[in-house]
C-alpha cells in the first residue's frame, strides 16, 4: 500500500491541536498507480496554490495596524 500525504508546517495547526498536521491525499495498491495519480494531481495542486496566493495577496492590501493582535 502506498499513500500520498500532504504535510503542513507546525504553524498551520490550531493552538489546541496536539496532532501533527497532515492529510491523506491518495491511497494506492502500487507505487506506479500512485505515481499516475500524482501526474494528474500536481497541476491541479499548483493551480490551487496560485489561486490561493492571489486571493491572499488581495487581503494583505487591506491589512492595517488595527488588525494586528499582540
C-alpha positions in Angstrom: 0.0 0.0 0.0 1.3 3.4 -0.9 0.0 6.8 0.4 0.4 10.3 -0.8 0.4 12.7 2.2 0.1 16.5 2.4 2.3 17.6 5.4 1.6 21.1 6.8 4.1 23.2 8.8 3.5 23.3 12.6 2.2 26.9 12.4 -0.8 25.6 10.4 -2.1 23.7 13.5 -4.8 25.0 15.7 -3.4 26.0 19.0 -5.4 23.2 20.7 -4.3 20.6 18.1 -1.8 18.2 19.6 -1.6 16.1 16.5 0.7 16.7 13.5 -0.8 18.4 10.6 -1.3 16.1 7.6 -3.9 15.0 5.2 -4.1 11.8 3.2 -4.4 12.7 -0.4 -4.5 9.3 -2.0 -4.0 5.6 -1.2 -3.0 3.1 -3.9 -2.0 -0.6 -4.0 1.1 0.1 -6.1 3.7 2.8 -6.4 3.0 3.0 -10.2 -0.7 3.7 -9.6 0.1 6.4 -7.0 2.6 8.0 -9.5 -0.1 8.1 -12.2 -2.5 9.8 -9.7 0.3 12.3 -8.8 0.8 13.2 -12.5 -2.9 14.3 -12.7 -3.0 15.8 -9.2 0.1 18.0 -9.3 -1.1 20.5 -11.9 -4.4 20.9 -10.1 -2.5 21.5 -6.8 -0.2 24.1 -8.4 -3.2 25.9 -9.8 -4.9 25.9 -6.4 -1.8 27.3 -4.8 -1.6 30.1 -7.4 -5.3 30.9 -6.8 -4.8 31.0 -3.1 -1.8 33.2 -3.3 -3.7 35.7 -5.5 -6.6 35.7 -3.0 -4.2 36.1 -0.1 -2.4 39.0 -1.7 -5.6 40.9 -2.1 -6.3 40.5 1.6 -2.9 41.9 2.5 -3.7 45.2 0.9 -6.5 45.9 3.4 -4.4 44.9 6.4 -3.5 47.7 8.8 -2.0 48.0 12.3 -5.5 47.8 13.8 -5.7 44.2 12.6 -2.5 43.2 14.3 -3.0 41.3 17.6 -0.2 41.0 20.1 
